[in-house]
Amino acid sequence: MSKSLPNPGVSAVLSLIIPGVGQIYNGAFLRGIFWLIITPGFWIGSGGTLGWICHLASAYTAYRYAKKLHA
């Protein structure tokens, strides 16, 4: 039985909803935990600006990693 590969779009959307969940969906658990911890810190510490950047970076990296798994 073969394991299905994660959908890059789903990975990105999951990380847009909750940063790090897209990475966990991809199977990159430590990366997901990293984003789950670091993003709220940037939201609180920067008043939002770095939080947005971190949030979007989480979604982008989840998308890229899922695409890489398909290659």
PDB file of N, H, CA, C and O in Angstrom:
ATOM      1  N   MET A   1       0.846  -1.172   0.000  1.00  0.00           N
ATOM      2  CA  MET A   1       0.000   0.000   0.000  1.00  0.00           C
ATOM      3  C   MET A   1       0.895   1.241   0.000  1.00  0.00           C
ATOM      4  O   MET A   1       1.772   1.361   0.856  1.00  0.00           O
ATOM      5  N   SER A   2       0.694   2.151  -0.929  1.00  0.00           N
ATOM      6  H   SER A   2      -0.018   2.053  -1.624  1.00  0.00           H
ATOM      7  CA  SER A   2       1.517   3.347  -1.003  1.00  0.00           C
ATOM      8  C   SER A   2       0.872   4.497  -0.240  1.00  0.00           C
ATOM      9  O   SER A   2      -0.350   4.620  -0.160  1.00  0.00           O
ATOM     10  N   LYS A   3       1.734   5.321   0.310  1.00  0.00           N
ATOM     11  H   LYS A   3       2.727   5.221   0.245  1.00  0.00           H
ATOM     12  CA  LYS A   3       1.275   6.485   1.058  1.00  0.00           C
ATOM     13  C   LYS A   3       1.056   7.635   0.076  1.00  0.00           C
ATOM     14  O   LYS A   3       1.908   7.899  -0.773  1.00  0.00           O
ATOM     15  N   SER A   4      -0.070   8.311   0.189  1.00  0.00           N
ATOM     16  H   SER A   4      -0.762   8.097   0.879  1.00  0.00           H
ATOM     17  CA  SER A   4      -0.338   9.427  -0.714  1.00  0.00           C
ATOM     18  C   SER A   4       0.459  10.649  -0.276  1.00  0.00           C
ATOM     19  O   SER A   4       0.712  10.861   0.910  1.00  0.00           O
ATOM     20  N   LEU A   5       0.842  11.437  -1.258  1.00  0.00           N
ATOM     21  H   LEU A   5       0.636  11.265  -2.222  1.00  0.00           H
ATOM     22  CA  LEU A   5       1.620  12.640  -0.994  1.00  0.00           C
ATOM     23  C   LEU A   5       0.699  13.793  -0.610  1.00  0.00           C
ATOM     24  O   LEU A   5      -0.443  13.858  -1.065  1.00  0.00           O
ATOM     25  N   PRO A   6       1.198  14.707   0.231  1.00  0.00           N
ATOM     26  CA  PRO A   6       0.371  15.840   0.633  1.00  0.00           C
ATOM     27  C   PRO A   6       0.116  16.793  -0.531  1.00  0.00           C
ATOM     28  O   PRO A   6       0.967  16.974  -1.403  1.00  0.00           O
ATOM     29  N   ASN A   7      -1.056  17.392  -0.528  1.00  0.00           N
ATOM     30  H   ASN A   7      -1.747  17.245   0.179  1.00  0.00           H
ATOM     31  CA  ASN A   7      -1.436  18.372  -1.542  1.00  0.00           C
ATOM     32  C   ASN A   7      -0.826  19.723  -1.161  1.00  0.00           C
ATOM     33  O   ASN A   7      -1.073  20.207  -0.057  1.00  0.00           O
ATOM     34  N   PRO A   8      -0.028  20.351  -2.052  1.00  0.00           N
ATOM     35  CA  PRO A   8       0.601  21.626  -1.728  1.00  0.00           C
ATOM     36  C   PRO A   8      -0.395  22.731  -1.361  1.00  0.00           C
ATOM     37  O   PRO A   8      -0.138  23.526  -0.457  1.00  0.00           O
ATOM     38  N   GLY A   9      -1.529  22.779  -2.061  1.00  0.00           N
ATOM     39  H   GLY A   9      -1.738  22.133  -2.795  1.00  0.00           H
ATOM     40  CA  GLY A   9      -2.541  23.794  -1.758  1.00  0.00           C
ATOM     41  C   GLY A   9      -3.130  23.619  -0.375  1.00  0.00           C
ATOM     42  O   GLY A   9      -3.328  24.593   0.351  1.00  0.00           O
ATOM     43  N   VAL A  10      -3.408  22.379  -0.009  1.00  0.00           N
ATOM     44  H   VAL A  10      -3.247  21.588  -0.599  1.00  0.00           H
ATOM     45  CA  VAL A  10      -3.939  22.097   1.328  1.00  0.00           C
ATOM     46  C   VAL A  10      -2.902  22.470   2.379  1.00  0.00           C
ATOM     47  O   VAL A  10      -3.246  23.030   3.420  1.00  0.00           O
ATOM     48  N   SER A  11      -1.638  22.163   2.115  1.00  0.00           N
ATOM     49  H   SER A  11      -1.358  21.708   1.270  1.00  0.00           H
ATOM     50  CA  SER A  11      -0.563  22.509   3.045  1.00  0.00           C
ATOM     51  C   SER A  11      -0.519  24.008   3.301  1.00  0.00           C
ATOM     52  O   SER A  11      -0.415  24.448   4.446  1.00  0.00           O
ATOM     53  N   ALA A  12      -0.600  24.787   2.230  1.00  0.00           N
ATOM     54  H   ALA A  12      -0.684  24.430   1.300  1.00  0.00           H
ATOM     55  CA  ALA A  12      -0.549  26.243   2.366  1.00  0.00           C
ATOM     56  C   ALA A  12      -1.759  26.771   3.127  1.00  0.00           C
ATOM     57  O   ALA A  12      -1.613  27.616   4.010  1.00  0.00           O
ATOM     58  N   VAL A  13      -2.943  26.286   2.797  1.00  0.00           N
ATOM     59  H   VAL A  13      -3.062  25.600   2.080  1.00  0.00           H
ATOM     60  CA  VAL A  13      -4.164  26.760   3.471  1.00  0.00           C
ATOM     61  C   VAL A  13      -4.136  26.409   4.955  1.00  0.00           C
ATOM     62  O   VAL A  13      -4.502  27.230   5.796  1.00  0.00           O
ATOM     63  N   LEU A  14      -3.705  25.203   5.274  1.00  0.00           N
ATOM     64  H   LEU A  14      -3.408  24.536   4.590  1.00  0.00           H
ATOM     65  CA  LEU A  14      -3.626  24.816   6.684  1.00  0.00           C
ATOM     66  C   LEU A  14      -2.693  25.742   7.457  1.00  0.00           C
ATOM     67  O   LEU A  14      -2.990  26.123   8.589  1.00  0.00           O
ATOM     68  N   SER A  15      -1.558  26.106   6.843  1.00  0.00           N
ATOM     69  H   SER A  15      -1.317  25.797   5.924  1.00  0.00           H
ATOM     70  CA  SER A  15      -0.627  27.004   7.518  1.00  0.00           C
ATOM     71  C   SER A  15      -1.117  28.444   7.534  1.00  0.00           C
ATOM     72  O   SER A  15      -0.702  29.226   8.389  1.00  0.00           O
ATOM     73  N   LEU A  16      -1.989  28.805   6.607  1.00  0.00           N
ATOM     74  H   LEU A  16      -2.326  28.170   5.913  1.00  0.00           H
ATOM     75  CA  LEU A  16      -2.597  30.137   6.686  1.00  0.00           C
ATOM     76  C   LEU A  16      -3.595  30.202   7.838  1.00  0.00           C
ATOM     77  O   LEU A  16      -3.746  31.242   8.479  1.00  0.00           O
ATOM     78  N   ILE A  17      -4.271  29.095   8.095  1.00  0.00           N
ATOM     79  H   ILE A  17      -4.149  28.250   7.574  1.00  0.00           H
ATOM     80  CA  ILE A  17      -5.231  29.054   9.201  1.00  0.00           C
ATOM     81  C   ILE A  17      -4.487  29.016  10.529  1.00  0.00           C
ATOM     82  O   ILE A  17      -4.732  29.840  11.409  1.00  0.00           O
ATOM     83  N   ILE A  18      -3.582  28.062  10.670  1.00  0.00           N
ATOM     84  H   ILE A  18      -3.382  27.391   9.955  1.00  0.00           H
ATOM     85  CA  ILE A  18      -2.757  27.943  11.881  1.00  0.00           C
ATOM     86  C   ILE A  18      -1.327  27.663  11.426  1.00  0.00           C
ATOM     87  O   ILE A  18      -1.048  26.586  10.899  1.00  0.00           O
ATOM     88  N   PRO A  19      -0.414  28.623  11.621  1.00  0.00           N
ATOM     89  CA  PRO A  19       0.965  28.431  11.185  1.00  0.00           C
ATOM     90  C   PRO A  19       1.565  27.154  11.771  1.00  0.00           C
ATOM     91  O   PRO A  19       1.480  26.908  12.974  1.00  0.00           O
ATOM     92  N   GLY A  20       2.170  26.352  10.905  1.00  0.00           N
ATOM     93  H   GLY A  20       2.239  26.552   9.928  1.00  0.00           H
ATOM     94  CA  GLY A  20       2.813  25.116  11.321  1.00  0.00           C
ATOM     95  C   GLY A  20       2.004  23.869  11.026  1.00  0.00           C
ATOM     96  O   GLY A  20       2.568  22.782  10.904  1.00  0.00           O
ATOM     97  N   VAL A  21       0.691  24.007  10.909  1.00  0.00           N
ATOM     98  H   VAL A  21       0.233  24.890  11.008  1.00  0.00           H
ATOM     99  CA  VAL A  21      -0.153  22.832  10.674  1.00  0.00           C
ATOM    100  C   VAL A  21       0.090  22.263   9.272  1.00  0.00           C
ATOM    101  O   VAL A  21      -0.001  21.052   9.075  1.00  0.00           O
ATOM    102  N   GLY A  22       0.394  23.115   8.311  1.00  0.00           N
ATOM    103  H   GLY A  22       0.468  24.100   8.471  1.00  0.00           H
ATOM    104  CA  GLY A  22       0.712  22.637   6.963  1.00  0.00           C
ATOM    105  C   GLY A  22       1.974  21.787   6.950  1.00  0.00           C
ATOM    106  O   GLY A  22       2.046  20.786   6.238  1.00  0.00           O
ATOM    107  N   GLN A  23       2.969  22.185   7.736  1.00  0.00           N
ATOM    108  H   GLN A  23       2.910  22.999   8.315  1.00  0.00           H
ATOM    109  CA  GLN A  23       4.196  21.404   7.832  1.00  0.00           C
ATOM    110  C   GLN A  23       3.917  20.050   8.490  1.00  0.00           C
ATOM    111  O   GLN A  23       4.446  19.025   8.061  1.00  0.00           O
ATOM    112  N   ILE A  24       3.087  20.053   9.528  1.00  0.00           N
ATOM    113  H   ILE A  24       2.657  20.886   9.877  1.00  0.00           H
ATOM    114  CA  ILE A  24       2.734  18.800  10.195  1.00  0.00           C
ATOM    115  C   ILE A  24       1.983  17.891   9.223  1.00  0.00           C
ATOM    116  O   ILE A  24       2.236  16.687   9.178  1.00  0.00           O
ATOM    117  N   TYR A  25       1.072  18.456   8.454  1.00  0.00           N
ATOM    118  H   TYR A  25       0.867  19.434   8.490  1.00  0.00           H
ATOM    119  CA  TYR A  25       0.342  17.706   7.418  1.00  0.00           C
ATOM    120  C   TYR A  25       1.314  17.087   6.413  1.00  0.00           C
ATOM    121  O   TYR A  25       1.088  15.980   5.923  1.00  0.00           O
ATOM    122  N   ASN A  26       2.396  17.808   6.111  1.00  0.00           N
ATOM    123  H   ASN A  26       2.580  18.706   6.509  1.00  0.00           H
ATOM    124  CA  ASN A  26       3.415  17.311   5.177  1.00  0.00           C
ATOM    125  C   ASN A  26       4.286  16.217   5.787  1.00  0.00           C
ATOM    126  O   ASN A  26       5.021  15.538   5.071  1.00  0.00           O
ATOM    127  N   GLY A  27       4.208  16.043   7.098  1.00  0.00           N
ATOM    128  H   GLY A  27       3.610  16.594   7.681  1.00  0.00           H
ATOM    129  CA  GLY A  27       5.048  15.056   7.771  1.00  0.00           C
ATOM    130  C   GLY A  27       6.300  15.641   8.387  1.00  0.00           C
ATOM    131  O   GLY A  27       7.120  14.906   8.937  1.00  0.00           O
ATOM    132  N   ALA A  28       6.463  16.957   8.303  1.00  0.00           N
ATOM    133  H   ALA A  28       5.797  17.554   7.856  1.00  0.00           H
ATOM    134  CA  ALA A  28       7.626  17.640   8.877  1.00  0.00           C
ATOM    135  C   ALA A  28       7.240  18.157  10.268  1.00  0.00           C
ATOM    136  O   ALA A  28       7.001  19.350  10.455  1.00  0.00           O
ATOM    137  N   PHE A  29       7.184  17.242  11.233  1.00  0.00           N
ATOM    138  H   PHE A  29       7.378  16.273  11.081  1.00  0.00           H
ATOM    139  CA  PHE A  29       6.657  17.566  12.554  1.00  0.00           C
ATOM    140  C   PHE A  29       7.476  18.626  13.287  1.00  0.00           C
ATOM    141  O   PHE A  29       6.904  19.544  13.875  1.00  0.00           O
ATOM    142  N   LEU A  30       8.801  18.517  13.263  1.00  0.00           N
ATOM    143  H   LEU A  30       9.266  17.772  12.785  1.00  0.00           H
ATOM    144  CA  LEU A  30       9.627  19.502  13.972  1.00  0.00           C
ATOM    145  C   LEU A  30       9.497  20.890  13.359  1.00  0.00           C
ATOM    146  O   LEU A  30       9.463  21.887  14.080  1.00  0.00           O
ATOM    147  N   ARG A  31       9.425  20.959  12.042  1.00  0.00           N
ATOM    148  H   ARG A  31       9.453  20.149  11.456  1.00  0.00           H
ATOM    149  CA  ARG A  31       9.215  22.258  11.384  1.00  0.00           C
ATOM    150  C   ARG A  31       7.866  22.840  11.788  1.00  0.00           C
ATOM    151  O   ARG A  31       7.743  24.040  12.035  1.00  0.00           O
ATOM    152  N   GLY A  32       6.867  21.984  11.851  1.00  0.00           N
ATOM    153  H   GLY A  32       6.967  21.009  11.651  1.00  0.00           H
ATOM    154  CA  GLY A  32       5.542  22.445  12.255  1.00  0.00           C
ATOM    155  C   GLY A  32       5.528  22.987  13.668  1.00  0.00           C
ATOM    156  O   GLY A  32       4.944  24.039  13.928  1.00  0.00           O
ATOM    157  N   ILE A  33       6.165  22.278  14.579  1.00  0.00           N
ATOM    158  H   ILE A  33       6.639  21.424  14.367  1.00  0.00           H
ATOM    159  CA  ILE A  33       6.240  22.734  15.966  1.00  0.00           C
ATOM    160  C   ILE A  33       6.993  24.057  16.034  1.00  0.00           C
ATOM    161  O   ILE A  33       6.605  24.958  16.778  1.00  0.00           O
ATOM    162  N   PHE A  34       8.065  24.177  15.262  1.00  0.00           N
ATOM    163  H   PHE A  34       8.381  23.445  14.658  1.00  0.00           H
ATOM    164  CA  PHE A  34       8.824  25.429  15.207  1.00  0.00           C
ATOM    165  C   PHE A  34       7.912  26.597  14.835  1.00  0.00           C
ATOM    166  O   PHE A  34       7.901  27.622  15.518  1.00  0.00           O
ATOM    167  N   TRP A  35       7.141  26.442  13.745  1.00  0.00           N
ATOM    168  H   TRP A  35       7.150  25.610  13.190  1.00  0.00           H
ATOM    169  CA  TRP A  35       6.256  27.519  13.304  1.00  0.00           C
ATOM    170  C   TRP A  35       5.145  27.780  14.316  1.00  0.00           C
ATOM    171  O   TRP A  35       4.749  28.927  14.517  1.00  0.00           O
ATOM    172  N   LEU A  36       4.640  26.725  14.954  1.00  0.00           N
ATOM    173  H   LEU A  36       4.962  25.793  14.790  1.00  0.00           H
ATOM    174  CA  LEU A  36       3.595  26.896  15.970  1.00  0.00           C
ATOM    175  C   LEU A  36       4.091  27.710  17.155  1.00  0.00           C
ATOM    176  O   LEU A  36       3.318  28.446  17.770  1.00  0.00           O
ATOM    177  N   ILE A  37       5.369  27.585  17.479  1.00  0.00           N
ATOM    178  H   ILE A  37       5.997  26.988  16.980  1.00  0.00           H
ATOM    179  CA  ILE A  37       5.935  28.307  18.624  1.00  0.00           C
ATOM    180  C   ILE A  37       6.402  29.702  18.232  1.00  0.00           C
ATOM    181  O   ILE A  37       6.124  30.668  18.942  1.00  0.00           O
ATOM    182  N   ILE A  38       7.108  29.817  17.111  1.00  0.00           N
ATOM    183  H   ILE A  38       7.333  29.032  16.534  1.00  0.00           H
ATOM    184  CA  ILE A  38       7.751  31.083  16.751  1.00  0.00           C
ATOM    185  C   ILE A  38       6.769  32.149  16.265  1.00  0.00           C
ATOM    186  O   ILE A  38       6.951  33.330  16.559  1.00  0.00           O
ATOM    187  N   THR A  39       5.740  31.753  15.530  1.00  0.00           N
ATOM    188  H   THR A  39       5.592  30.793  15.291  1.00  0.00           H
ATOM    189  CA  THR A  39       4.829  32.741  14.952  1.00  0.00           C
ATOM    190  C   THR A  39       4.081  33.556  16.003  1.00  0.00           C
ATOM    191  O   THR A  39       4.049  34.782  15.886  1.00  0.00           O
ATOM    192  N   PRO A  40       3.477  32.944  17.023  1.00  0.00           N
ATOM    193  CA  PRO A  40       2.810  33.775  18.040  1.00  0.00           C
ATOM    194  C   PRO A  40       3.779  34.722  18.745  1.00  0.00           C
ATOM    195  O   PRO A  40       3.405  35.834  19.118  1.00  0.00           O
ATOM    196  N   GLY A  41       5.020  34.281  18.925  1.00  0.00           N
ATOM    197  H   GLY A  41       5.324  33.378  18.622  1.00  0.00           H
ATOM    198  CA  GLY A  41       6.022  35.155  19.535  1.00  0.00           C
ATOM    199  C   GLY A  41       6.276  36.399  18.706  1.00  0.00           C
ATOM    200  O   GLY A  41       6.413  37.497  19.245  1.00  0.00           O
ATOM    201  N   PHE A  42       6.338  36.225  17.392  1.00  0.00           N
ATOM    202  H   PHE A  42       6.227  35.333  16.954  1.00  0.00           H
ATOM    203  CA  PHE A  42       6.526  37.382  16.518  1.00  0.00           C
ATOM    204  C   PHE A  42       5.275  38.254  16.462  1.00  0.00           C
ATOM    205  O   PHE A  42       5.385  39.477  16.373  1.00  0.00           O
ATOM    206  N   TRP A  43       4.095  37.653  16.511  1.00  0.00           N
ATOM    207  H   TRP A  43       4.006  36.660  16.584  1.00  0.00           H
ATOM    208  CA  TRP A  43       2.860  38.441  16.545  1.00  0.00           C
ATOM    209  C   TRP A  43       2.849  39.339  17.776  1.00  0.00           C
ATOM    210  O   TRP A  43       2.549  40.530  17.684  1.00  0.00           O
ATOM    211  N   ILE A  44       3.175  38.766  18.915  1.00  0.00           N
ATOM    212  H   ILE A  44       3.419  37.799  18.990  1.00  0.00           H
ATOM    213  CA  ILE A  44       3.131  39.516  20.175  1.00  0.00           C
ATOM    214  C   ILE A  44       4.296  40.494  20.264  1.00  0.00           C
ATOM    215  O   ILE A  44       4.109  41.657  20.623  1.00  0.00           O
ATOM    216  N   GLY A  45       5.498  40.026  19.937  1.00  0.00           N
ATOM    217  H   GLY A  45       5.650  39.082  19.645  1.00  0.00           H
ATOM    218  CA  GLY A  45       6.694  40.839  20.101  1.00  0.00           C
ATOM    219  C   GLY A  45       6.798  42.022  19.159  1.00  0.00           C
ATOM    220  O   GLY A  45       7.403  43.033  19.515  1.00  0.00           O
ATOM    221  N   SER A  46       6.233  41.927  17.981  1.00  0.00           N
ATOM    222  H   SER A  46       5.742  41.105  17.692  1.00  0.00           H
ATOM    223  CA  SER A  46       6.400  43.006  17.000  1.00  0.00           C
ATOM    224  C   SER A  46       5.144  43.848  16.823  1.00  0.00           C
ATOM    225  O   SER A  46       5.147  44.811  16.057  1.00  0.00           O
ATOM    226  N   GLY A  47       4.100  43.503  17.507  1.00  0.00           N
ATOM    227  H   GLY A  47       4.097  42.721  18.130  1.00  0.00           H
ATOM    228  CA  GLY A  47       2.855  44.236  17.318  1.00  0.00           C
ATOM    229  C   GLY A  47       2.148  43.863  16.022  1.00  0.00           C
ATOM    230  O   GLY A  47       1.226  44.563  15.602  1.00  0.00           O
ATOM    231  N   GLY A  48       2.555  42.793  15.395  1.00  0.00           N
ATOM    232  H   GLY A  48       3.303  42.224  15.736  1.00  0.00           H
ATOM    233  CA  GLY A  48       1.844  42.304  14.222  1.00  0.00           C
ATOM    234  C   GLY A  48       2.645  42.259  12.940  1.00  0.00           C
ATOM    235  O   GLY A  48       2.443  41.356  12.128  1.00  0.00           O
ATOM    236  N   THR A  49       3.547  43.202  12.731  1.00  0.00           N
ATOM    237  H   THR A  49       3.711  43.935  13.390  1.00  0.00           H
ATOM    238  CA  THR A  49       4.257  43.271  11.452  1.00  0.00           C
ATOM    239  C   THR A  49       5.052  42.003  11.168  1.00  0.00           C
ATOM    240  O   THR A  49       4.868  41.376  10.124  1.00  0.00           O
ATOM    241  N   LEU A  50       5.921  41.626  12.074  1.00  0.00           N
ATOM    242  H   LEU A  50       6.071  42.135  12.921  1.00  0.00           H
ATOM    243  CA  LEU A  50       6.704  40.406  11.868  1.00  0.00           C
ATOM    244  C   LEU A  50       5.829  39.165  11.971  1.00  0.00           C
ATOM    245  O   LEU A  50       6.154  38.121  11.406  1.00  0.00           O
ATOM    246  N   GLY A  51       4.734  39.280  12.684  1.00  0.00           N
ATOM    247  H   GLY A  51       4.471  40.128  13.144  1.00  0.00           H
ATOM    248  CA  GLY A  51       3.787  38.172  12.777  1.00  0.00           C
ATOM    249  C   GLY A  51       3.208  37.828  11.420  1.00  0.00           C
ATOM    250  O   GLY A  51       3.105  36.654  11.063  1.00  0.00           O
ATOM    251  N   TRP A  52       2.824  38.860  10.655  1.00  0.00           N
ATOM    252  H   TRP A  52       2.907  39.813  10.945  1.00  0.00           H
ATOM    253  CA  TRP A  52       2.291  38.624   9.306  1.00  0.00           C
ATOM    254  C   TRP A  52       3.336  37.971   8.417  1.00  0.00           C
ATOM    255  O   TRP A  52       3.041  37.029   7.681  1.00  0.00           O
ATOM    256  N   ILE A  53       4.558  38.481   8.492  1.00  0.00           N
ATOM    257  H   ILE A  53       4.798  39.246   9.090  1.00  0.00           H
ATOM    258  CA  ILE A  53       5.634  37.933   7.663  1.00  0.00           C
ATOM    259  C   ILE A  53       5.872  36.465   8.010  1.00  0.00           C
ATOM    260  O   ILE A  53       6.002  35.619   7.125  1.00  0.00           O
ATOM    261  N   CYS A  54       5.927  36.177   9.296  1.00  0.00           N
ATOM    262  H   CYS A  54       5.822  36.864  10.015  1.00  0.00           H
ATOM    263  CA  CYS A  54       6.147  34.807   9.762  1.00  0.00           C
ATOM    264  C   CYS A  54       4.977  33.904   9.358  1.00  0.00           C
ATOM    265  O   CYS A  54       5.182  32.763   8.945  1.00  0.00           O
ATOM    266  N   HIS A  55       3.774  34.413   9.477  1.00  0.00           N
ATOM    267  H   HIS A  55       3.607  35.340   9.813  1.00  0.00           H
ATOM    268  CA  HIS A  55       2.567  33.665   9.134  1.00  0.00           C
ATOM    269  C   HIS A  55       2.580  33.290   7.646  1.00  0.00           C
ATOM    270  O   HIS A  55       2.330  32.139   7.290  1.00  0.00           O
ATOM    271  N   LEU A  56       2.869  34.253   6.796  1.00  0.00           N
ATOM    272  H   LEU A  56       3.072  35.189   7.085  1.00  0.00           H
ATOM    273  CA  LEU A  56       2.925  33.999   5.352  1.00  0.00           C
ATOM    274  C   LEU A  56       4.098  33.097   4.983  1.00  0.00           C
ATOM    275  O   LEU A  56       3.986  32.261   4.087  1.00  0.00           O
ATOM    276  N   ALA A  57       5.224  33.270   5.676  1.00  0.00           N
ATOM    277  H   ALA A  57       5.315  33.950   6.404  1.00  0.00           H
ATOM    278  CA  ALA A  57       6.388  32.416   5.422  1.00  0.00           C
ATOM    279  C   ALA A  57       6.076  30.964   5.770  1.00  0.00           C
ATOM    280  O   ALA A  57       6.535  30.050   5.085  1.00  0.00           O
ATOM    281  N   SER A  58       5.311  30.751   6.813  1.00  0.00           N
ATOM    282  H   SER A  58       4.938  31.494   7.369  1.00  0.00           H
ATOM    283  CA  SER A  58       4.908  29.399   7.194  1.00  0.00           C
ATOM    284  C   SER A  58       4.094  28.752   6.077  1.00  0.00           C
ATOM    285  O   SER A  58       4.332  27.596   5.724  1.00  0.00           O
ATOM    286  N   ALA A  59       3.144  29.487   5.526  1.00  0.00           N
ATOM    287  H   ALA A  59       2.951  30.425   5.813  1.00  0.00           H
ATOM    288  CA  ALA A  59       2.314  28.955   4.441  1.00  0.00           C
ATOM    289  C   ALA A  59       3.155  28.689   3.190  1.00  0.00           C
ATOM    290  O   ALA A  59       2.987  27.665   2.529  1.00  0.00           O
ATOM    291  N   TYR A  60       4.054  29.612   2.874  1.00  0.00           N
ATOM    292  H   TYR A  60       4.191  30.444   3.411  1.00  0.00           H
ATOM    293  CA  TYR A  60       4.900  29.460   1.691  1.00  0.00           C
ATOM    294  C   TYR A  60       5.819  28.247   1.813  1.00  0.00           C
ATOM    295  O   TYR A  60       5.956  27.471   0.868  1.00  0.00           O
ATOM    296  N   THR A  61       6.446  28.086   2.978  1.00  0.00           N
ATOM    297  H   THR A  61       6.334  28.716   3.746  1.00  0.00           H
ATOM    298  CA  THR A  61       7.354  26.954   3.142  1.00  0.00           C
ATOM    299  C   THR A  61       6.600  25.623   3.152  1.00  0.00           C
ATOM    300  O   THR A  61       7.120  24.616   2.672  1.00  0.00           O
ATOM    301  N   ALA A  62       5.389  25.611   3.690  1.00  0.00           N
ATOM    302  H   ALA A  62       4.966  26.429   4.080  1.00  0.00           H
ATOM    303  CA  ALA A  62       4.572  24.388   3.656  1.00  0.00           C
ATOM    304  C   ALA A  62       4.254  24.016   2.210  1.00  0.00           C
ATOM    305  O   ALA A  62       4.334  22.848   1.828  1.00  0.00           O
ATOM    306  N   TYR A  63       3.893  25.014   1.413  1.00  0.00           N
ATOM    307  H   TYR A  63       3.828  25.963   1.723  1.00  0.00           H
ATOM    308  CA  TYR A  63       3.589  24.791  -0.005  1.00  0.00           C
ATOM    309  C   TYR A  63       4.818  24.256  -0.744  1.00  0.00           C
ATOM    310  O   TYR A  63       4.735  23.262  -1.466  1.00  0.00           O
ATOM    311  N   ARG A  64       5.952  24.924  -0.556  1.00  0.00           N
ATOM    312  H   ARG A  64       6.019  25.731   0.030  1.00  0.00           H
ATOM    313  CA  ARG A  64       7.185  24.523  -1.243  1.00  0.00           C
ATOM    314  C   ARG A  64       7.621  23.118  -0.864  1.00  0.00           C
ATOM    315  O   ARG A  64       8.039  22.342  -1.723  1.00  0.00           O
ATOM    316  N   TYR A  65       7.527  22.786   0.415  1.00  0.00           N
ATOM    317  H   TYR A  65       7.188  23.416   1.114  1.00  0.00           H
ATOM    318  CA  TYR A  65       7.941  21.457   0.873  1.00  0.00           C
ATOM    319  C   TYR A  65       7.043  20.376   0.270  1.00  0.00           C
ATOM    320  O   TYR A  65       7.530  19.324  -0.147  1.00  0.00           O
ATOM    321  N   ALA A  66       5.740  20.633   0.223  1.00  0.00           N
ATOM    322  H   ALA A  66       5.345  21.487   0.562  1.00  0.00           H
ATOM    323  CA  ALA A  66       4.819  19.658  -0.374  1.00  0.00           C
ATOM    324  C   ALA A  66       5.112  19.490  -1.869  1.00  0.00           C
ATOM    325  O   ALA A  66       5.069  18.373  -2.385  1.00  0.00           O
ATOM    326  N   LYS A  67       5.410  20.590  -2.564  1.00  0.00           N
ATOM    327  H   LYS A  67       5.445  21.497  -2.145  1.00  0.00           H
ATOM    328  CA  LYS A  67       5.768  20.509  -3.991  1.00  0.00           C
ATOM    329  C   LYS A  67       7.044  19.695  -4.174  1.00  0.00           C
ATOM    330  O   LYS A  67       7.154  18.909  -5.115  1.00  0.00           O
ATOM    331  N   LYS A  68       8.001  19.882  -3.277  1.00  0.00           N
ATOM    332  H   LYS A  68       7.911  20.520  -2.513  1.00  0.00           H
ATOM    333  CA  LYS A  68       9.269  19.162  -3.344  1.00  0.00           C
ATOM    334  C   LYS A  68       9.044  17.655  -3.175  1.00  0.00           C
ATOM    335  O   LYS A  68       9.735  16.849  -3.798  1.00  0.00           O
ATOM    336  N   LEU A  69       8.094  17.285  -2.348  1.00  0.00           N
ATOM    337  H   LEU A  69       7.533  17.939  -1.842  1.00  0.00           H
ATOM    338  CA  LEU A  69       7.794  15.867  -2.145  1.00  0.00           C
ATOM    339  C   LEU A  69       7.237  15.222  -3.415  1.00  0.00           C
ATOM    340  O   LEU A  69       7.366  14.013  -3.605  1.00  0.00           O
ATOM    341  N   HIS A  70       6.620  16.027  -4.281  1.00  0.00           N
ATOM    342  H   HIS A  70       6.515  17.010  -4.126  1.00  0.00           H
ATOM    343  CA  HIS A  70       6.050  15.516  -5.532  1.00  0.00           C
ATOM    344  C   HIS A  70       7.098  15.369  -6.632  1.00  0.00           C
ATOM    345  O   HIS A  70       6.861  14.693  -7.634  1.00  0.00           O
ATOM    346  N   ALA A  71       8.251  15.997  -6.447  1.00  0.00           N
ATOM    347  H   ALA A  71       8.444  16.546  -5.633  1.00  0.00           H
ATOM    348  CA  ALA A  71       9.295  15.974  -7.493  1.00  0.00           C
ATOM    349  C   ALA A  71       9.993  14.641  -7.599  1.00  0.00           C
ATOM    350  O   ALA A  71      10.887  14.478  -8.430  1.00  0.00           O
TER     351      ALA A  71
END
